[in-house]
Amino acid sequence: MNRIFLALLLSLFILSSCGSDDANKNIASDADFNIPDSVLQEKPPQISDNSMGDLIQNISSPIEMASLIKDAGSKFSPELLASTKNVDNYATSFKRAINLGVFGADLGYLNLYEQTRFTIDYLSAIKTLSNGIHVGQFFDFKLLKDLATAGNDIDSLMFVATQSFNNIDKYLKQNNRSNISVLIITGVWLEGMYFATQINAENPTKEVADRIIEQKNVLNNLFLVLNQYKGSEEFNNMINLLGKLKEYYEPTSITYELGEPEMVEKDGVLVVEQNEKPVFSYQEKDLENIKNQIEKIRFALIN
């Protein structure tokens, strides 16, 4: 899989801009659905595109995490995947949205290792969850299933899924349901962190450990965003769990030192660019605490 796909996968879950008027005409209105949704608020706070874009840009995609692990020689581990057996038990929009992010991350992990035999189960789970939060109309599941069954056109499969999620983002934002998008993003991030912390505990590498610590800044920003939606019991519980994770990150630090400058081409002109090298400070105990808390959060969300 090439690096372009890393951006594609991540774009599945971002709050995109509203797009053109013609495109928006194809987005269904919230009035088309009956949504007795405890997560839905009359006027939920809206996070600016720039703020959300900055947050998403700095989140390591689960595929990027998995790529680091794969490059280090780790084999495909099906036990890392969230079980699809609990899907019908997700009775609230909160659970459905956050696990839609989790299963989307799992689908990307399967794609990386070309494990098409599992793909149908995860597409089915995504269908159930997306219908549960009234966005299933944006998926052409027959086409997705056909592509998954063929097993030789993974890029097309993920491209179609990407377009579906982009339309979902537009719909949610237009209908003041950006809190649902935030939950999907959180699910993606948590699953990527779960991949990284679990395998790093088994086969430690500095590159993966550094990437885990690098997520301290993302966690801080994600925590701020989620706090805008506090009030419901489910949101409050998750914020409390992430608050504990923040505490485990406190002893760690990231500083930057100047590296060697280099000449790079920008808009056809050579310019000098000053490189910065991140320096990570942490102990093995920090990594263990972070891993254990990620496990706890994930268990609470997928069960």
Order of alpha helices (4+ residues) and beta strands (2+ residues): alpha-alpha-alpha-alpha-alpha-alpha-alpha-alpha-alpha-alpha-alpha-beta-beta-beta-beta-alpha
